[in-house]
Amino acid sequence: MESLPDTVSALREQVLQAVADGARLMPRGGASKAWLDARAAGDARVLELRAHAGVLAYEPSELYLTARGGTPLAEIDALLAEHGQCLPCEPPHFARGGAAATLGGAVAAGLSGPGRLGAGAVRDFVLGASLLNGRGEVLHFGGQVMKNVAGYDVSRLLAGSMGSLGVILDVSLKVLPLPRARATLAFAMPQQQAIEQLNRWGGQPLPIAASAWWDDADAGARLLLRLQGARAAVDAACARLGGERLDEAAAATLWQGLREQSLDWFAPTWQPAPPQTLWRIALPSTTAPLQLPGETLVEWGGALRWLRSDAAAGAVREAAVRAGGHATRFRGGDPAVPVFTPLPAPLDRIQRQLKLAFDPHGVFPDCFGAA
């Protein structure tokens, strides 16, 4: 067997001990998304991952970085920024109350920020990964550059798996240069018009990297567009689209607030006992506004709807399914309601078989993400 780093050996011993004891393990990194956890901890043992940290390789010229799962996401962002690079999908940190997002947690949750519209999702940037499975085996998938990625794409399968298949030991990610130019435009319009306009613009050669619509208590109902790319392309798009161009510093604060859900719109959902449930609803981008009570924030060109509502879970999920999408109970609400939309029987069977292949003893959590 290959020689393993001390931290991996220690994690492996805990997995093997859990198998021998018939116990369950709860992987925990920075605990930045503990409120999204679909499982009750019960008597599960905590598998602490923060010690398994550090950047293993970074080649700015080759546009890839490899780091251990417990590496703080803030450390990775800072390192990339020093070299004029970034993770364009903008995975959120949700660093509140002492929590600190880790790379493994970001991949396991599979959540992307505003940059998902123009750049793609977290899974699109995963080149390779190492996994400690429920048998105590260390498995390696993918590579460090695109030309080395072959075989079953298990590394990207880990994005959104919520730790159900094992412990993400390290990840290789594709990184990209920071955009040369950015601009944010604001347009006053209602939700329906915003969705229609976004879909019209989406079929045109415009450098739209992010979008958001909501009815702000101060600014009113408005659509925000983030343009980015070459300076000439951004300037030409601004001249063509019109709208109000926001100050760059104010715009950066706004998009950061959207990424981390620190905007005032999200504030009620962070309360210890939120008055409303925050739903994350994925839909076809052309879907008209859902006829549900509550307040809506629209992202990703209309494909992602955040809903603050006290509507019954069944009503929200039924509306999402009827429109061709699904709804995740993202934060708050009745803990007895599943976080993720239950899968149809054929897909559920595939998920269960996949889980069994990686974790036959049921050591790790039994849930799957939907990003």
C-alpha positions in Angstrom: 0.0 0.0 0.0 1.2 3.5 -0.8 2.8 5.6 1.9 0.2 8.1 3.2 0.6 11.5 4.9 0.0 11.4 8.6 -3.3 13.2 8.4 -4.6 10.8 5.8 -3.4 7.8 7.9 -5.2 9.2 10.9 -8.4 9.8 8.9 -8.2 6.3 7.5 -7.8 4.7 10.9 -11.0 6.5 12.1 -12.9 5.2 9.1 -11.7 1.6 9.7 -12.6 1.9 13.4 -16.1 3.1 12.5 -16.5 0.1 10.2 -15.4 -2.2 12.9 -17.7 -0.6 15.5 -20.7 -0.2 13.1 -20.6 3.5 13.7 -21.3 6.5 11.5 -19.0 9.4 10.8 -19.9 13.1 10.1 -17.1 14.8 8.1 -16.6 18.3 9.2 -14.4 21.0 7.8 -15.1 24.7 8.6 -18.8 24.1 9.4 -19.7 27.0 7.2 -22.7 25.2 5.8 -23.9 23.2 8.8 -27.4 24.6 8.4 -27.6 22.9 5.0 -26.9 19.5 6.4 -29.8 17.1 5.6 -28.8 14.6 8.4 -29.4 14.6 12.1 -26.0 14.1 13.8 -27.4 11.6 16.3 -24.6 9.6 17.8 -22.4 9.9 14.7 -18.7 10.6 15.4 -17.3 13.8 14.1 -14.5 13.3 11.5 -12.5 16.5 11.9 -10.9 17.6 8.6 -9.3 21.0 9.2 -5.9 19.6 10.0 -5.7 18.1 6.6 -4.8 21.4 4.8 -2.3 22.9 2.5 -1.7 23.8 -1.1 0.1 20.9 -2.8 0.7 22.4 -6.2 0.0 25.6 -8.0 1.1 26.4 -11.6 -0.3 29.8 -12.6 1.0 29.3 -16.2 -0.8 26.0 -16.4 -4.0 27.3 -14.8 -4.4 24.7 -12.1 -4.1 24.4 -8.4 -4.2 21.3 -6.1 -4.9 21.6 -2.4 -6.0 19.4 0.5 -9.6 19.3 1.4 -9.2 21.1 4.7 -7.5 24.1 3.1 -9.4 27.3 3.9 -11.1 28.7 0.8 -10.0 32.2 1.8 -6.4 31.1 1.6 -6.9 29.8 -1.9 -8.7 32.9 -3.0 -5.9 35.1 -1.7 -3.1 33.0 -3.3 -4.9 33.1 -6.7 -5.4 36.9 -6.4 -1.7 37.4 -5.9 -1.2 35.9 -9.4 -4.1 37.7 -10.9 -6.3 34.6 -11.0 -9.5 33.3 -9.5 -12.2 30.6 -9.2 -14.7 32.2 -11.7 -17.6 30.2 -10.3 -17.3 32.1 -7.1 -18.1 29.4 -4.5 -19.6 31.1 -1.4 -17.8 31.1 1.9 -20.7 31.8 4.3 -18.1 32.6 6.9 -20.3 33.6 9.8 -19.9 33.1 13.5 -16.4 31.7 13.4 -17.1 29.3 10.5 -14.5 29.1 7.7 -15.2 27.5 4.3 -12.8 24.8 3.2 -12.0 23.6 -0.3 -13.4 20.1 0.4 -16.6 21.6 1.8 -17.0 23.9 -1.2 -16.7 20.9 -3.6 -18.9 18.7 -1.4 -21.6 21.3 -1.3 -21.3 22.1 -5.0 -22.6 25.6 -4.5 -21.6 28.4 -7.0 -22.0 32.1 -6.7 -23.1 34.8 -9.2 -20.2 33.8 -11.6 -22.0 30.6 -12.3 -23.9 32.3 -15.1 -20.9 33.2 -17.2 -18.3 30.7 -16.1 -20.0 27.5 -15.1 -20.5 25.5 -11.9 -18.0 24.3 -9.3 -18.0 20.8 -10.9 -16.9 22.3 -14.2 -13.6 23.4 -12.6 -12.8 20.1 -10.9 -10.0 18.3 -12.8 -9.2 15.6 -10.3 -9.6 14.5 -6.7 -8.6 11.9 -4.1 -11.2 10.3 -2.0 -11.2 8.3 1.2 -14.1 5.9 0.8 -16.2 3.9 3.3 -13.8 0.9 3.1 -10.8 3.0 4.2 -9.4 3.0 0.7 -7.7 6.1 -0.9 -8.9 6.5 -4.5 -7.6 8.8 -7.1 -9.6 10.2 -10.0 -8.9 12.6 -12.9 -5.7 14.6 -13.2 -4.3 18.1 -12.8 -4.8 19.3 -16.4 -7.7 18.7 -18.9 -5.6 16.5 -21.2 -4.9 14.1 -18.3 -8.6 13.6 -17.4 -9.8 10.2 -18.6 -12.1 7.4 -17.6 -15.2 7.8 -15.5 -15.5 11.4 -14.3 -15.9 10.5 -10.6 -14.0 13.7 -9.5 -16.8 15.9 -10.7 -19.4 13.5 -9.3 -18.1 14.5 -5.9 -19.4 18.1 -6.5 -22.7 18.2 -4.6 -22.2 14.8 -3.0 -22.4 16.3 0.5 -19.8 13.9 1.9 -22.0 10.9 1.2 -19.4 9.0 -0.9 -16.4 9.6 1.4 -13.9 12.2 2.5 -12.5 14.5 -0.2 -8.8 14.4 0.6 -7.5 16.8 -2.2 -8.8 18.5 -5.3 -7.2 19.8 -8.5 -9.0 22.8 -9.9 -8.9 24.7 -13.1 -8.3 28.4 -12.4 -8.6 31.4 -14.7 -7.2 34.9 -15.0 -9.1 37.8 -13.4 -11.1 39.7 -16.0 -9.4 42.7 -17.5 -12.5 44.9 -17.2 -15.8 44.8 -15.3 -18.9 47.0 -15.3 -22.3 46.7 -13.5 -25.5 48.1 -15.1 -28.8 48.6 -13.3 -32.2 48.7 -15.0 -35.5 49.5 -13.3 -38.1 46.8 -14.3 -40.5 44.2 -12.8 -39.6 40.6 -12.5 -41.4 39.3 -15.6 -39.8 41.9 -17.8 -36.4 41.1 -16.3 -36.6 37.4 -17.0 -37.7 38.1 -20.6 -34.9 40.6 -21.1 -32.3 38.3 -19.6 -33.2 35.5 -22.0 -33.1 37.9 -25.0 -29.7 39.1 -24.0 -28.6 35.5 -23.3 -28.8 34.7 -27.0 -26.6 37.6 -28.0 -22.8 37.9 -28.0 -22.6 40.0 -24.9 -20.0 39.6 -22.0 -22.7 39.0 -19.4 -21.0 37.3 -16.4 -23.7 37.6 -13.7 -27.2 38.9 -13.2 -29.6 39.5 -10.4 -33.1 40.9 -9.9 -34.9 41.7 -6.7 -37.2 44.4 -5.2 -34.9 46.4 -2.9 -36.5 48.4 -0.1 -34.3 51.4 -1.1 -33.6 51.0 -4.8 -36.8 49.4 -5.9 -37.3 46.6 -8.4 -34.3 46.5 -10.6 -32.2 44.1 -12.8 -28.4 44.1 -12.3 -26.0 42.9 -14.9 -22.3 42.3 -14.4 -20.3 42.6 -17.6 -16.7 41.4 -17.8 -14.0 40.6 -20.2 -11.8 42.6 -22.6 -12.1 46.4 -22.0 -13.4 47.0 -25.6 -16.1 44.4 -25.2 -17.3 45.7 -21.9 -17.4 49.3 -23.1 -19.2 48.4 -26.2 -21.8 46.4 -24.3 -22.3 49.3 -21.9 -22.9 51.7 -24.7 -25.4 49.2 -26.4 -27.4 48.2 -23.3 -27.7 51.6 -21.6 -28.9 51.5 -18.0 -27.3 53.1 -15.0 -23.6 52.2 -14.5 -22.8 51.6 -10.9 -19.7 52.8 -9.1 -17.1 50.0 -9.3 -16.5 49.8 -5.5 -20.3 49.8 -4.8 -20.8 47.1 -7.5 -18.0 44.9 -6.0 -19.7 45.1 -2.6 -23.0 44.3 -4.0 -21.8 41.1 -5.9 -19.9 40.0 -2.9 -23.0 40.4 -0.8 -24.9 38.3 -3.2 -22.3 35.6 -3.2 -22.1 35.5 0.6 -25.9 36.2 1.1 -25.0 39.2 3.3 -27.3 41.5 1.4 -30.2 42.9 3.5 -32.6 40.8 1.4 -31.1 37.6 3.0 -30.8 39.1 6.5 -34.1 37.5 7.9 -33.0 34.1 6.8 -29.9 34.2 9.0 -31.8 34.6 12.2 -31.6 31.7 14.7 -35.3 31.0 14.1 -36.0 32.5 10.6 -39.5 33.8 10.2 -39.6 32.4 6.7 -37.9 29.5 4.8 -35.3 30.3 2.3 -35.8 28.2 -0.8 -33.3 27.7 -3.6 -35.3 26.9 -6.7 -33.6 25.7 -10.0 -35.8 26.3 -13.1 -35.6 26.7 -16.8 -34.4 30.2 -17.3 -37.5 31.3 -19.3 -40.0 30.3 -16.5 -42.4 33.0 -15.6 -42.5 34.2 -11.9 -43.8 31.5 -9.7 -47.2 32.3 -8.2 -46.0 31.7 -4.6 -46.3 34.0 -1.5 -43.1 35.6 -0.4 -40.2 37.6 -1.8 -38.1 36.5 -4.8 -34.5 37.1 -5.9 -33.6 36.0 -9.4 -30.1 34.9 -10.4 -28.3 33.2 -13.3 -30.3 34.7 -16.1 -33.6 33.4 -14.6 -32.4 29.9 -13.9 -32.0 30.3 -10.1 -34.8 31.8 -7.9 -34.3 32.4 -4.2 -37.7 32.5 -2.4 -38.3 33.8 1.1 -41.7 32.3 2.0 -43.9 30.8 4.7 -45.7 28.7 2.1 -46.0 25.0 2.7 -43.1 22.9 1.5 -45.3 20.8 -0.7 -46.7 23.8 -2.5 -43.2 25.2 -3.2 -41.9 21.9 -4.5 -45.0 21.2 -6.5 -44.7 24.6 -8.2 -41.0 24.0 -9.0 -41.6 20.5 -10.4 -44.5 21.7 -12.5 -42.2 24.3 -14.0 -39.6 21.6 -14.8 -37.2 22.3 -11.8 -36.7 21.4 -8.2 -36.6 23.2 -4.9 -34.1 22.9 -2.0 -35.0 23.9 1.5 -31.8 26.0 1.8 -32.2 27.5 5.3 -34.8 27.6 7.9 -38.2 26.0 7.9 -39.4 22.8 9.4 -36.4 20.5 10.0 -38.7 17.5 9.4 -38.9 18.6 5.7 -36.1 17.1 3.6 -33.6 19.6 2.5 -33.4 18.2 -1.0 -36.3 17.3 -3.3 -36.9 13.5 -3.1 -35.8 11.8 -6.3 -38.0 9.7 -8.6 -37.6 6.0 -7.9 -35.3 5.2 -10.9 -32.9 8.0 -10.0 -33.1 7.2 -6.3 -32.1 3.6 -7.1 -29.1 4.7 -9.1 -28.0 7.0 -6.2 -28.4 4.2 -3.7 -26.3 1.8 -5.8 -23.6 4.4 -6.2 -23.6 5.0 -2.5 -23.3 1.3 -1.8 -20.3 1.0 -4.2 -18.3 3.7 -2.3 -19.6 3.2 1.2 -21.0 -0.4 1.6 -21.0 -0.1 5.4 -22.9 3.1 5.6 -20.2 5.0 7.4 -20.8 8.3 5.8 -24.0 10.5 5.6 -26.8 9.1 3.4 -27.8 12.1 1.4 -27.0 13.7 -2.0 -26.7 17.3 -3.0 -28.4 19.1 -5.9 -26.3 22.0 -7.1 
